[in-house]
Amino acid sequence: MIDEPKQAALDEAAEKELDGVPEELRAGAAEDEDALALLRADLDAAKQELLYARADTQNLRRRMEKEVQDARSYAATGFARDILSVADNLARAIDAIPAEVREDERMKGFVTGVEATQRELEKVFGQNGITRIAATGLPLDPNQHQAMLEVPTAEHEPGTVVQEMQAGYMIKDRLLRPAMVAVAKKPD
């Protein structure tokens, strides 16, 4: 837009040029100026709409890129949740093997195979960004731990996780499953 002093000078110059011009032509010039002013206003509005459209397009592009990245990062979330129960059962099976079976020559191969399977599963979890949540001995974190019960004890600070009943897992930076834990409290 033209500032007011410049516009006034232009108007004055236009008036001087119109001296001696017939009235019919002056009316046509005034109409042309009005039409020109309308066209300028329309041009300004179109420029503004173009700027808004570009900003909207850029925001949409960024949002879509983030959604695609999240889809790639967290695509395995449903499968990972389902396979956690398999990992839990495998860990329980290994924990349930008595010491005498572990030392029995006929069963050593079997036990070693089951333990190797557990290591391989943990390796695959790591390759896919699935990590186990640390719990025992740490303060209760409601974002990662689910307190299932309180245990009265003087050995630990109140609010400290004293037992992990079920392992919790993260997938990248998102919670996959909270760790189910027992938390210390002051004895009565």
C-alpha positions as CSV (number, residue, x, y, z in Angstrom):
1,M,0.0,0.0,0.0
2,I,1.1,3.6,-0.6
3,D,1.5,5.8,2.4
4,E,-0.8,8.9,2.8
5,P,1.6,11.7,1.9
6,K,2.6,9.9,-1.3
7,Q,-1.0,9.2,-2.2
8,A,-1.9,12.8,-1.6
9,A,0.9,13.9,-3.9
10,L,-0.2,11.5,-6.5
11,D,-3.8,12.7,-6.3
12,E,-2.7,16.3,-6.6
13,A,-0.6,15.5,-9.6
14,A,-3.5,13.7,-11.2
15,E,-5.8,16.7,-10.6
16,K,-3.3,19.0,-12.4
17,E,-3.1,16.6,-15.3
18,L,-6.9,16.5,-15.5
19,D,-7.2,20.3,-15.8
20,G,-8.7,21.0,-19.2
21,V,-9.9,17.4,-19.7
22,P,-13.7,17.1,-20.4
23,E,-15.9,16.0,-17.6
24,E,-16.9,12.7,-19.3
25,L,-13.3,11.7,-19.5
26,R,-12.8,12.7,-15.9
27,A,-15.7,10.4,-14.8
28,G,-14.1,7.5,-16.7
29,A,-10.8,8.1,-15.1
30,A,-12.4,8.1,-11.6
31,E,-14.1,4.8,-12.5
32,D,-10.8,3.4,-13.7
33,E,-9.2,4.5,-10.4
34,D,-12.0,2.8,-8.4
35,A,-11.6,-0.4,-10.5
36,L,-7.9,-0.3,-10.0
37,A,-8.4,0.1,-6.2
38,L,-10.7,-2.9,-6.2
39,L,-8.2,-5.0,-8.2
40,R,-5.4,-4.0,-5.7
41,A,-7.6,-5.1,-2.8
42,D,-8.4,-8.4,-4.5
43,L,-4.7,-8.9,-5.2
44,D,-3.9,-8.3,-1.5
45,A,-6.6,-10.7,-0.5
46,A,-5.3,-13.3,-2.9
47,K,-1.7,-12.9,-1.7
48,Q,-2.9,-13.4,1.9
49,E,-4.9,-16.5,1.0
50,L,-1.8,-17.9,-0.8
51,L,0.4,-17.4,2.3
52,Y,-2.2,-19.2,4.4
53,A,-2.4,-22.0,1.9
54,R,1.3,-22.4,1.8
55,A,1.5,-22.4,5.7
56,D,-1.3,-25.0,5.8
57,T,0.4,-27.2,3.2
58,Q,3.8,-27.0,5.1
59,N,2.1,-27.9,8.4
60,L,0.3,-30.8,6.7
61,R,3.5,-32.1,5.2
62,R,5.3,-32.0,8.6
63,R,2.4,-33.8,10.3
64,M,2.3,-36.5,7.6
65,E,6.1,-37.0,7.8
66,K,5.8,-37.4,11.6
67,E,3.0,-39.9,11.2
68,V,5.0,-41.9,8.7
69,Q,8.0,-41.9,11.0
70,D,5.8,-43.0,14.0
71,A,4.2,-45.7,11.9
72,R,7.6,-47.1,11.0
73,S,8.9,-46.8,14.6
74,Y,5.9,-48.3,16.3
75,A,4.5,-50.7,13.6
76,A,5.5,-53.8,15.7
77,T,3.7,-52.6,18.9
78,G,0.7,-54.9,18.6
79,F,2.9,-57.9,17.8
80,A,5.4,-57.0,20.5
81,R,2.6,-56.9,23.1
82,D,1.4,-60.3,22.0
83,I,4.9,-61.9,22.1
84,L,5.6,-60.6,25.7
85,S,3.4,-63.4,27.1
86,V,5.6,-65.9,25.3
87,A,8.7,-64.3,26.8
88,D,7.1,-64.4,30.2
89,N,6.3,-68.1,29.9
90,L,9.8,-68.9,28.6
91,A,11.3,-67.1,31.6
92,R,9.0,-68.9,34.0
93,A,10.0,-72.3,32.4
94,I,13.7,-71.5,32.8
95,D,13.2,-70.4,36.4
96,A,11.2,-73.6,37.2
97,I,14.0,-75.9,36.1
98,P,15.4,-77.5,39.3
99,A,19.2,-77.5,39.9
100,E,19.4,-81.3,39.7
101,V,17.9,-81.3,36.2
102,R,20.3,-78.5,35.1
103,E,23.2,-80.8,36.2
104,D,21.8,-84.0,34.7
105,E,23.9,-84.9,31.6
106,R,20.9,-86.0,29.6
107,M,19.0,-82.7,30.2
108,K,21.9,-80.2,29.9
109,G,21.4,-79.9,26.1
110,F,17.7,-79.3,26.5
111,V,18.3,-76.6,29.3
112,T,21.0,-75.0,27.2
113,G,18.7,-74.9,24.2
114,V,15.8,-73.3,26.1
115,E,18.2,-70.7,27.6
116,A,19.6,-70.0,24.1
117,T,16.1,-69.4,22.9
118,Q,15.5,-66.9,25.6
119,R,18.7,-65.1,24.7
120,E,17.7,-65.0,21.0
121,L,14.3,-63.6,21.9
122,E,16.0,-60.9,24.0
123,K,18.3,-60.1,21.1
124,V,15.3,-59.7,18.7
125,F,13.6,-57.5,21.2
126,G,16.7,-55.3,21.3
127,Q,16.9,-55.1,17.5
128,N,13.4,-53.9,17.4
129,G,13.8,-51.2,20.1
130,I,12.0,-53.3,22.8
131,T,13.7,-52.9,26.2
132,R,13.0,-54.2,29.6
133,I,12.1,-51.6,32.3
134,A,14.3,-51.6,35.4
135,A,12.3,-52.0,38.5
136,T,13.8,-53.7,41.6
137,G,15.5,-51.4,44.0
138,L,14.4,-48.2,42.2
139,P,11.7,-45.7,43.4
140,L,8.2,-46.4,42.1
141,D,7.7,-44.6,38.8
142,P,4.0,-44.5,37.9
143,N,4.8,-44.0,34.3
144,Q,6.6,-47.3,34.1
145,H,5.6,-49.4,37.1
146,Q,2.2,-50.6,38.3
147,A,2.1,-51.2,42.1
148,M,0.2,-54.4,42.8
149,L,0.8,-54.5,46.5
150,E,2.7,-52.9,49.4
151,V,5.1,-54.8,51.5
152,P,5.8,-53.5,55.1
153,T,9.6,-53.4,55.5
154,A,12.2,-51.4,57.4
155,E,15.0,-52.6,55.0
156,H,13.9,-50.3,52.1
157,E,12.8,-46.7,51.8
158,P,9.0,-46.4,51.4
159,G,8.1,-46.2,47.7
160,T,11.0,-48.4,46.6
161,V,10.2,-51.4,44.4
162,V,11.1,-54.5,46.4
163,Q,9.8,-57.2,44.0
164,E,9.0,-57.5,40.3
165,M,6.1,-59.8,39.7
166,Q,6.0,-59.2,35.9
167,A,8.5,-57.5,33.7
168,G,7.6,-54.3,32.0
169,Y,8.8,-53.2,28.6
170,M,9.2,-50.1,26.5
171,I,9.2,-49.9,22.7
172,K,11.6,-47.0,21.8
173,D,10.3,-44.2,24.0
174,R,6.7,-45.5,24.5
175,L,5.4,-47.8,27.3
176,L,4.6,-51.2,25.9
177,R,3.6,-52.8,29.3
178,P,4.2,-51.5,32.8
179,A,6.2,-53.6,35.2
180,M,3.9,-55.1,37.9
181,V,5.7,-54.6,41.2
182,A,5.5,-54.8,45.0
183,V,6.5,-51.5,46.8
184,A,8.0,-51.0,50.2
185,K,6.0,-49.2,52.9
186,K,6.8,-48.3,56.5
187,P,6.0,-51.2,58.9
188,D,3.0,-50.6,61.1
